[in-house]
Amino acid sequence: MSDFPRWILSGLFGLLGSWIIILNYSMVISWYRHRRHSSRIPLLGGLGLMAGLLASPLPGVTRYAWVPLVIDLGCLFTLVEFCYAVLWLQVFKHEGHAA
């Protein structure tokens, strides 16, 4: 089977994921500069670019599929918010009531 379908999938997922990651950064920069609030797109950019790397026919590219999850602000903020909601609000809040 030809690598052509893998190139197409990799390119489409890579472009979509990269575009969403850039949008997430532009939203944060816009908030920082102008205090205009807009919402981030959680997880979609990082997961899209990760899918593009996993679909890539180039050898050795798949080992870097975790990188988009780290560089995407949507994924980073979602992870921080999740940890805050679970650890801080749930775990530490209940420990205070138990004493």
N, C-alpha and C positions, 0 to 999 in steps of 0.2 A: 504494500500500500504506500502511496505517495505521502510525503510530508506536507503537501499543500494544504489539506484540511487543518492540520495542526498549526501551520503558519497563520491561517485565517483566524482560527479560534484564539490563538495566542495574541495576535494583533488586535482583534476586537476587544477581548477582555483587558488587554494591556492599555489600550486607548481609553476605554470607559473608566477603568480604575484610576488611571493617571489623571484624567479630566476631573473626576470627583475629588481626588486628593488635592489637586490644585484649587478647586472650588472651596474646599474646607480651609485651606490656608488663606485664600482671599477673604473669606468671611471673618476669620480671626484678625487679619490685618485691617479690614474695614472697621471692625469693632474697636480695635486699638487706636486707629487714627481718628475716626469720626464718631465713635460711640454709637454706631448704628448696629442694632441687634438683628441678627438673622441666625437661623438654626443650621447646625452642621448636619451632614448626612452620615450617620453613624455606621461604621463597619463596611459599607458598600464599596468605598474606594479601595480600602486595603484588601478586601476579599476579592474584588474584581482584578486588581493587579496581581494578587497571589495566584488566582486562577490562570491568568495570562502566563505567568512564569511556569506554572505546573504544566501547562499545555505546550510549552515551547519545545520545538524539536532540537534545539541546541543542547549539546551535552554539557552537563554541569550547572545549568541554569536553575534547575529545580531545588538545588541545595540552598538557594537564596530566596525561596518563596516566603519565608517568614519576615523578610525585611519590610515589605509594604505594610504589614500590620503594625510595625514599629514607627514608620515614618508618617502614617496617616493620622492626622489630628483627630479625625472622627473616631478611629479605633482607640487612640490614646485617651481622649476625654471619656469615651464610653467605659474603658477599663477603670479609670480613676473614679468615675461616678458610681460604677458597680461596686468597687471596693469600699467607697464611702458609704453607700447604701447598705451593704451587707455587713461589713466589719464595724463601722462606726455606729450606725443607727441601730443595727440589730444586736450585735454581739456585746458591744460596750454598754449599750443602753440597758440590756437585760442584766448585765453584771451589777450595775448600779442599783437596780431594784432588788436584787437578791440579798444585798448586804443589810 
